[in-house]
């Protein structure tokens, strides 16, 4: 595999990871915090309605977890294509 082909394949896989993780974050932040709020408000978490919790804190927690997932995925991707340090 040439360097250019390797770089293109690396970038495509990186974009795939980014799109999947951003889609997860969108569904959690917008979907759970706004669209599915009424259904989620029937469930309570620590005394608060779950829809309110997702809108206020849940999406932030999910975003932080997704950052760590992205770092792990990128480390594996770097090793796969030989870009690791």
Backbone atoms as SQL, in Angstrom:
CREATE TABLE atoms (id INTEGER PRIMARY KEY, chain TEXT, resi INTEGER, resn TEXT, atom TEXT, x REAL, y REAL, z REAL);
INSERT INTO atoms VALUES
  (1, 'A', 1, 'UNK', 'N', 0.838, -1.172, 0.000),
  (2, 'A', 1, 'UNK', 'CA', 0.000, 0.000, 0.000),
  (3, 'A', 1, 'UNK', 'C', 0.888, 1.241, 0.000),
  (4, 'A', 2, 'UNK', 'N', 0.656, 2.155, -0.922),
  (5, 'A', 2, 'UNK', 'CA', 1.468, 3.361, -0.995),
  (6, 'A', 2, 'UNK', 'C', 1.091, 4.309, 0.140),
  (7, 'A', 3, 'UNK', 'N', 1.968, 5.290, 0.371),
  (8, 'A', 3, 'UNK', 'CA', 1.719, 6.246, 1.450),
  (9, 'A', 3, 'UNK', 'C', 0.432, 7.033, 1.230),
  (10, 'A', 4, 'UNK', 'N', 0.165, 7.403, -0.027),
  (11, 'A', 4, 'UNK', 'CA', -1.043, 8.176, -0.306),
  (12, 'A', 4, 'UNK', 'C', -2.294, 7.329, -0.083),
  (13, 'A', 5, 'UNK', 'N', -2.282, 6.094, -0.546),
  (14, 'A', 5, 'UNK', 'CA', -3.429, 5.207, -0.332),
  (15, 'A', 5, 'UNK', 'C', -3.651, 4.935, 1.155),
  (16, 'A', 6, 'UNK', 'N', -2.544, 4.782, 1.873),
  (17, 'A', 6, 'UNK', 'CA', -2.630, 4.548, 3.311),
  (18, 'A', 6, 'UNK', 'C', -3.228, 5.765, 4.020),
  (19, 'A', 7, 'UNK', 'N', -2.800, 6.948, 3.613),
  (20, 'A', 7, 'UNK', 'CA', -3.320, 8.175, 4.219),
  (21, 'A', 7, 'UNK', 'C', -4.808, 8.364, 3.909),
  (22, 'A', 8, 'UNK', 'N', -5.215, 8.050, 2.691),
  (23, 'A', 8, 'UNK', 'CA', -6.630, 8.178, 2.313),
  (24, 'A', 8, 'UNK', 'C', -7.481, 7.188, 3.101),
  (25, 'A', 9, 'UNK', 'N', -7.030, 5.950, 3.233),
  (26, 'A', 9, 'UNK', 'CA', -7.766, 4.947, 3.989),
  (27, 'A', 9, 'UNK', 'C', -7.849, 5.335, 5.466),
  (28, 'A', 10, 'UNK', 'N', -6.758, 5.851, 5.989),
  (29, 'A', 10, 'UNK', 'CA', -6.726, 6.315, 7.377),
  (30, 'A', 10, 'UNK', 'C', -7.741, 7.427, 7.597),
  (31, 'A', 11, 'UNK', 'N', -7.764, 8.402, 6.698),
  (32, 'A', 11, 'UNK', 'CA', -8.667, 9.533, 6.835),
  (33, 'A', 11, 'UNK', 'C', -10.130, 9.105, 6.706),
  (34, 'A', 12, 'UNK', 'N', -10.422, 8.179, 5.788),
  (35, 'A', 12, 'UNK', 'CA', -11.798, 7.693, 5.629),
  (36, 'A', 12, 'UNK', 'C', -12.278, 6.997, 6.893),
  (37, 'A', 13, 'UNK', 'N', -11.414, 6.186, 7.479),
  (38, 'A', 13, 'UNK', 'CA', -11.787, 5.489, 8.704),
  (39, 'A', 13, 'UNK', 'C', -11.945, 6.466, 9.865),
  (40, 'A', 14, 'UNK', 'N', -11.101, 7.477, 9.906),
  (41, 'A', 14, 'UNK', 'CA', -11.202, 8.515, 10.927),
  (42, 'A', 14, 'UNK', 'C', -12.532, 9.258, 10.800),
  (43, 'A', 15, 'UNK', 'N', -12.913, 9.631, 9.593),
  (44, 'A', 15, 'UNK', 'CA', -14.182, 10.323, 9.384),
  (45, 'A', 15, 'UNK', 'C', -15.374, 9.443, 9.756),
  (46, 'A', 16, 'UNK', 'N', -15.264, 8.150, 9.480),
  (47, 'A', 16, 'UNK', 'CA', -16.335, 7.225, 9.847),
  (48, 'A', 16, 'UNK', 'C', -16.520, 7.222, 11.369),
  (49, 'A', 17, 'UNK', 'N', -15.417, 7.150, 12.111),
  (50, 'A', 17, 'UNK', 'CA', -15.491, 7.199, 13.566),
  (51, 'A', 17, 'UNK', 'C', -16.106, 8.512, 14.044),
  (52, 'A', 18, 'UNK', 'N', -15.664, 9.614, 13.456),
  (53, 'A', 18, 'UNK', 'CA', -16.184, 10.922, 13.850),
  (54, 'A', 18, 'UNK', 'C', -17.682, 11.021, 13.625),
  (55, 'A', 19, 'UNK', 'N', -18.143, 10.595, 12.472),
  (56, 'A', 19, 'UNK', 'CA', -19.569, 10.685, 12.166),
  (57, 'A', 19, 'UNK', 'C', -20.409, 9.818, 13.109),
  (58, 'A', 20, 'UNK', 'N', -19.934, 8.624, 13.401),
  (59, 'A', 20, 'UNK', 'CA', -20.672, 7.742, 14.314),
  (60, 'A', 20, 'UNK', 'C', -20.742, 8.344, 15.716),
  (61, 'A', 21, 'UNK', 'N', -19.614, 8.848, 16.210),
  (62, 'A', 21, 'UNK', 'CA', -19.594, 9.409, 17.560),
  (63, 'A', 21, 'UNK', 'C', -20.408, 10.694, 17.645),
  (64, 'A', 22, 'UNK', 'N', -20.361, 11.522, 16.616),
  (65, 'A', 22, 'UNK', 'CA', -21.175, 12.740, 16.616),
  (66, 'A', 22, 'UNK', 'C', -22.659, 12.419, 16.516),
  (67, 'A', 23, 'UNK', 'N', -23.000, 11.379, 15.797),
  (68, 'A', 23, 'UNK', 'CA', -24.391, 10.955, 15.712),
  (69, 'A', 23, 'UNK', 'C', -24.893, 10.475, 17.078),
  (70, 'A', 24, 'UNK', 'N', -24.063, 9.726, 17.784),
  (71, 'A', 24, 'UNK', 'CA', -24.430, 9.280, 19.132),
  (72, 'A', 24, 'UNK', 'C', -24.648, 10.482, 20.041),
  (73, 'A', 25, 'UNK', 'N', -23.731, 11.446, 19.973),
  (74, 'A', 25, 'UNK', 'CA', -23.855, 12.634, 20.820),
  (75, 'A', 25, 'UNK', 'C', -25.106, 13.431, 20.463),
  (76, 'A', 26, 'UNK', 'N', -25.410, 13.546, 19.175),
  (77, 'A', 26, 'UNK', 'CA', -26.603, 14.268, 18.742),
  (78, 'A', 26, 'UNK', 'C', -27.872, 13.593, 19.262),
  (79, 'A', 27, 'UNK', 'N', -27.932, 12.279, 19.129),
  (80, 'A', 27, 'UNK', 'CA', -29.116, 11.550, 19.582),
  (81, 'A', 27, 'UNK', 'C', -29.297, 11.716, 21.089),
  (82, 'A', 28, 'UNK', 'N', -28.208, 11.642, 21.834),
  (83, 'A', 28, 'UNK', 'CA', -28.310, 11.772, 23.293),
  (84, 'A', 28, 'UNK', 'C', -28.664, 13.203, 23.687),
  (85, 'A', 29, 'UNK', 'N', -27.980, 14.186, 23.115),
  (86, 'A', 29, 'UNK', 'CA', -28.213, 15.564, 23.548),
  (87, 'A', 29, 'UNK', 'C', -29.522, 16.128, 23.013),
  (88, 'A', 30, 'UNK', 'N', -29.768, 15.986, 21.725),
  (89, 'A', 30, 'UNK', 'CA', -30.973, 16.557, 21.135),
  (90, 'A', 30, 'UNK', 'C', -32.166, 15.617, 21.313),
  (91, 'A', 31, 'UNK', 'N', -31.945, 14.348, 21.046),
  (92, 'A', 31, 'UNK', 'CA', -33.036, 13.385, 21.136),
  (93, 'A', 31, 'UNK', 'C', -33.544, 13.199, 22.554),
  (94, 'A', 32, 'UNK', 'N', -32.630, 12.838, 23.462),
  (95, 'A', 32, 'UNK', 'CA', -33.042, 12.563, 24.845),
  (96, 'A', 32, 'UNK', 'C', -33.380, 13.842, 25.602),
  (97, 'A', 33, 'UNK', 'N', -32.716, 14.932, 25.287),
  (98, 'A', 33, 'UNK', 'CA', -32.956, 16.180, 26.005),
  (99, 'A', 33, 'UNK', 'C', -34.143, 16.964, 25.498),
  (100, 'A', 34, 'UNK', 'N', -34.525, 16.768, 24.221),
  (101, 'A', 34, 'UNK', 'CA', -35.601, 17.580, 23.642),
  (102, 'A', 34, 'UNK', 'C', -36.715, 16.713, 23.058),
  (103, 'A', 35, 'UNK', 'N', -36.389, 15.843, 22.108),
  (104, 'A', 35, 'UNK', 'CA', -37.418, 15.097, 21.389),
  (105, 'A', 35, 'UNK', 'C', -38.116, 14.054, 22.252),
  (106, 'A', 36, 'UNK', 'N', -37.360, 13.284, 23.032),
  (107, 'A', 36, 'UNK', 'CA', -37.929, 12.207, 23.836),
  (108, 'A', 36, 'UNK', 'C', -38.103, 12.615, 25.292),
  (109, 'A', 37, 'UNK', 'N', -38.085, 13.905, 25.547),
  (110, 'A', 37, 'UNK', 'CA', -38.139, 14.428, 26.910),
  (111, 'A', 37, 'UNK', 'C', -39.400, 13.986, 27.650),
  (112, 'A', 38, 'UNK', 'N', -40.539, 14.070, 26.994),
  (113, 'A', 38, 'UNK', 'CA', -41.801, 13.720, 27.657),
  (114, 'A', 38, 'UNK', 'C', -41.823, 12.259, 28.109),
  (115, 'A', 39, 'UNK', 'N', -41.358, 11.355, 27.235),
  (116, 'A', 39, 'UNK', 'CA', -41.336, 9.942, 27.599),
  (117, 'A', 39, 'UNK', 'C', -40.324, 9.673, 28.704),
  (118, 'A', 40, 'UNK', 'N', -39.165, 10.334, 28.615),
  (119, 'A', 40, 'UNK', 'CA', -38.118, 10.117, 29.618),
  (120, 'A', 40, 'UNK', 'C', -38.470, 10.735, 30.968),
  (121, 'A', 41, 'UNK', 'N', -39.341, 11.745, 30.977),
  (122, 'A', 41, 'UNK', 'CA', -39.721, 12.380, 32.242),
  (123, 'A', 41, 'UNK', 'C', -40.557, 11.464, 33.133),
  (124, 'A', 42, 'UNK', 'N', -41.051, 10.356, 32.610),
  (125, 'A', 42, 'UNK', 'CA', -41.770, 9.384, 33.429),
  (126, 'A', 42, 'UNK', 'C', -40.819, 8.589, 34.318),
  (127, 'A', 43, 'UNK', 'N', -39.531, 8.635, 34.023),
  (128, 'A', 43, 'UNK', 'CA', -38.500, 7.932, 34.797),
  (129, 'A', 43, 'UNK', 'C', -37.762, 8.971, 35.640),
  (130, 'A', 44, 'UNK', 'N', -37.480, 8.619, 36.870),
  (131, 'A', 44, 'UNK', 'CA', -36.753, 9.543, 37.750),
  (132, 'A', 44, 'UNK', 'C', -35.349, 9.008, 38.029),
  (133, 'A', 45, 'UNK', 'N', -34.388, 9.937, 38.087),
  (134, 'A', 45, 'UNK', 'CA', -32.996, 9.610, 38.388),
  (135, 'A', 45, 'UNK', 'C', -32.525, 10.557, 39.483),
  (136, 'A', 46, 'UNK', 'N', -32.325, 10.042, 40.676),
  (137, 'A', 46, 'UNK', 'CA', -31.889, 10.877, 41.790),
  (138, 'A', 46, 'UNK', 'C', -32.897, 11.950, 42.151),
  (139, 'A', 47, 'UNK', 'N', -34.169, 11.677, 41.946),
  (140, 'A', 47, 'UNK', 'CA', -35.208, 12.649, 42.272),
  (141, 'A', 47, 'UNK', 'C', -35.547, 13.588, 41.126),
  (142, 'A', 48, 'UNK', 'N', -34.783, 13.559, 40.051),
  (143, 'A', 48, 'UNK', 'CA', -35.038, 14.428, 38.910),
  (144, 'A', 48, 'UNK', 'C', -35.619, 13.625, 37.759),
  (145, 'A', 49, 'UNK', 'N', -36.418, 14.279, 36.954),
  (146, 'A', 49, 'UNK', 'CA', -36.954, 13.626, 35.767),
  (147, 'A', 49, 'UNK', 'C', -35.807, 13.345, 34.802),
  (148, 'A', 50, 'UNK', 'N', -35.833, 12.169, 34.168),
  (149, 'A', 50, 'UNK', 'CA', -34.718, 11.744, 33.319),
  (150, 'A', 50, 'UNK', 'C', -34.544, 12.660, 32.102),
  (151, 'A', 51, 'UNK', 'N', -35.617, 13.150, 31.524),
  (152, 'A', 51, 'UNK', 'CA', -35.510, 14.079, 30.399),
  (153, 'A', 51, 'UNK', 'C', -34.790, 15.356, 30.792),
  (154, 'A', 52, 'UNK', 'N', -35.127, 15.878, 31.978),
  (155, 'A', 52, 'UNK', 'CA', -34.440, 17.061, 32.496),
  (156, 'A', 52, 'UNK', 'C', -32.968, 16.769, 32.751),
  (157, 'A', 53, 'UNK', 'N', -32.678, 15.582, 33.317),
  (158, 'A', 53, 'UNK', 'CA', -31.303, 15.221, 33.614),
  (159, 'A', 53, 'UNK', 'C', -30.468, 15.151, 32.339),
  (160, 'A', 54, 'UNK', 'N', -31.010, 14.528, 31.267),
  (161, 'A', 54, 'UNK', 'CA', -30.275, 14.452, 30.007),
  (162, 'A', 54, 'UNK', 'C', -30.038, 15.845, 29.435),
  (163, 'A', 55, 'UNK', 'N', -31.022, 16.706, 29.526),
  (164, 'A', 55, 'UNK', 'CA', -30.870, 18.060, 28.984),
  (165, 'A', 55, 'UNK', 'C', -29.824, 18.854, 29.760),
  (166, 'A', 56, 'UNK', 'N', -29.734, 18.637, 31.064),
  (167, 'A', 56, 'UNK', 'CA', -28.828, 19.428, 31.887),
  (168, 'A', 56, 'UNK', 'C', -27.445, 18.813, 32.042),
  (169, 'A', 57, 'UNK', 'N', -27.360, 17.497, 32.246),
  (170, 'A', 57, 'UNK', 'CA', -26.077, 16.890, 32.551),
  (171, 'A', 57, 'UNK', 'C', -25.737, 15.683, 31.697),
  (172, 'A', 58, 'UNK', 'N', -26.709, 14.913, 31.334),
  (173, 'A', 58, 'UNK', 'CA', -26.473, 13.650, 30.646),
  (174, 'A', 58, 'UNK', 'C', -25.701, 13.795, 29.356),
  (175, 'A', 59, 'UNK', 'N', -26.048, 14.804, 28.557),
  (176, 'A', 59, 'UNK', 'CA', -25.353, 14.972, 27.282),
  (177, 'A', 59, 'UNK', 'C', -23.893, 15.365, 27.492),
  (178, 'A', 60, 'UNK', 'N', -23.614, 16.085, 28.560),
  (179, 'A', 60, 'UNK', 'CA', -22.226, 16.460, 28.854),
  (180, 'A', 60, 'UNK', 'C', -21.426, 15.223, 29.250),
  (181, 'A', 61, 'UNK', 'N', -22.008, 14.376, 30.101),
  (182, 'A', 61, 'UNK', 'CA', -21.330, 13.142, 30.503),
  (183, 'A', 61, 'UNK', 'C', -21.070, 12.237, 29.301),
  (184, 'A', 62, 'UNK', 'N', -22.058, 12.118, 28.447),
  (185, 'A', 62, 'UNK', 'CA', -21.895, 11.289, 27.249),
  (186, 'A', 62, 'UNK', 'C', -20.803, 11.870, 26.355),
  (187, 'A', 63, 'UNK', 'N', -20.748, 13.187, 26.228),
  (188, 'A', 63, 'UNK', 'CA', -19.714, 13.820, 25.417),
  (189, 'A', 63, 'UNK', 'C', -18.319, 13.506, 25.970),
  (190, 'A', 64, 'UNK', 'N', -18.148, 13.576, 27.268),
  (191, 'A', 64, 'UNK', 'CA', -16.844, 13.277, 27.878),
  (192, 'A', 64, 'UNK', 'C', -16.474, 11.814, 27.644),
  (193, 'A', 65, 'UNK', 'N', -17.428, 10.910, 27.786),
  (194, 'A', 65, 'UNK', 'CA', -17.166, 9.496, 27.527),
  (195, 'A', 65, 'UNK', 'C', -16.787, 9.289, 26.060),
  (196, 'A', 66, 'UNK', 'N', -17.469, 9.986, 25.157),
  (197, 'A', 66, 'UNK', 'CA', -17.165, 9.861, 23.730),
  (198, 'A', 66, 'UNK', 'C', -15.767, 10.377, 23.394),
  (199, 'A', 67, 'UNK', 'N', -15.287, 11.353, 24.126),
  (200, 'A', 67, 'UNK', 'CA', -13.917, 11.831, 23.925),
  (201, 'A', 67, 'UNK', 'C', -12.927, 10.704, 24.225),
  (202, 'A', 68, 'UNK', 'N', -13.133, 10.006, 25.328),
  (203, 'A', 68, 'UNK', 'CA', -12.239, 8.899, 25.676),
  (204, 'A', 68, 'UNK', 'C', -12.355, 7.746, 24.675),
  (205, 'A', 69, 'UNK', 'N', -13.569, 7.485, 24.213),
  (206, 'A', 69, 'UNK', 'CA', -13.765, 6.449, 23.190),
  (207, 'A', 69, 'UNK', 'C', -13.025, 6.834, 21.915),
  (208, 'A', 70, 'UNK', 'N', -13.111, 8.101, 21.524),
  (209, 'A', 70, 'UNK', 'CA', -12.433, 8.565, 20.311),
  (210, 'A', 70, 'UNK', 'C', -10.916, 8.434, 20.446),
  (211, 'A', 71, 'UNK', 'N', -10.387, 8.778, 21.601),
  (212, 'A', 71, 'UNK', 'CA', -8.939, 8.647, 21.823),
  (213, 'A', 71, 'UNK', 'C', -8.515, 7.196, 21.686),
  (214, 'A', 72, 'UNK', 'N', -9.288, 6.308, 22.272),
  (215, 'A', 72, 'UNK', 'CA', -8.959, 4.879, 22.182),
  (216, 'A', 72, 'UNK', 'C', -9.034, 4.374, 20.737),
  (217, 'A', 73, 'UNK', 'N', -10.090, 4.763, 20.031),
  (218, 'A', 73, 'UNK', 'CA', -10.230, 4.355, 18.631),
  (219, 'A', 73, 'UNK', 'C', -9.091, 4.899, 17.771),
  (220, 'A', 74, 'UNK', 'N', -8.704, 6.135, 18.014),
  (221, 'A', 74, 'UNK', 'CA', -7.629, 6.738, 17.219),
  (222, 'A', 74, 'UNK', 'C', -6.282, 6.098, 17.531),
  (223, 'A', 75, 'UNK', 'N', -6.052, 5.714, 18.763),
  (224, 'A', 75, 'UNK', 'CA', -4.809, 5.012, 19.088),
  (225, 'A', 75, 'UNK', 'C', -4.723, 3.681, 18.345),
  (226, 'A', 76, 'UNK', 'N', -5.851, 2.958, 18.300),
  (227, 'A', 76, 'UNK', 'CA', -5.882, 1.702, 17.553),
  (228, 'A', 76, 'UNK', 'C', -5.691, 1.954, 16.056),
  (229, 'A', 77, 'UNK', 'N', -6.325, 3.006, 15.548),
  (230, 'A', 77, 'UNK', 'CA', -6.214, 3.341, 14.128),
  (231, 'A', 77, 'UNK', 'C', -4.785, 3.750, 13.783),
  (232, 'A', 78, 'UNK', 'N', -4.150, 4.511, 14.651),
  (233, 'A', 78, 'UNK', 'CA', -2.753, 4.905, 14.418),
  (234, 'A', 78, 'UNK', 'C', -1.846, 3.694, 14.353),
  (235, 'A', 79, 'UNK', 'N', -2.051, 2.738, 15.245),
  (236, 'A', 79, 'UNK', 'CA', -1.232, 1.516, 15.220),
  (237, 'A', 79, 'UNK', 'C', -1.496, 0.709, 13.959),
  (238, 'A', 80, 'UNK', 'N', -2.755, 0.656, 13.550),
  (239, 'A', 80, 'UNK', 'CA', -3.133, -0.116, 12.365),
  (240, 'A', 80, 'UNK', 'C', -2.431, 0.412, 11.101),
  (241, 'A', 81, 'UNK', 'N', -2.323, 1.734, 10.986),
  (242, 'A', 81, 'UNK', 'CA', -1.730, 2.326, 9.797),
  (243, 'A', 81, 'UNK', 'C', -0.279, 2.771, 9.994),
  (244, 'A', 82, 'UNK', 'N', 0.285, 2.505, 11.151),
  (245, 'A', 82, 'UNK', 'CA', 1.687, 2.806, 11.390),
  (246, 'A', 82, 'UNK', 'C', 1.996, 4.256, 11.675),
  (247, 'A', 83, 'UNK', 'N', 1.018, 4.994, 12.185),
  (248, 'A', 83, 'UNK', 'CA', 1.218, 6.409, 12.520),
  (249, 'A', 83, 'UNK', 'C', 1.424, 6.625, 14.009),
  (250, 'A', 84, 'UNK', 'N', 1.542, 5.555, 14.770),
  (251, 'A', 84, 'UNK', 'CA', 1.697, 5.711, 16.201),
  (252, 'A', 84, 'UNK', 'C', 3.080, 6.240, 16.550),
  (253, 'A', 85, 'UNK', 'N', 3.152, 6.846, 17.713),
  (254, 'A', 85, 'UNK', 'CA', 4.420, 7.457, 18.143),
  (255, 'A', 85, 'UNK', 'C', 5.240, 6.476, 18.938);
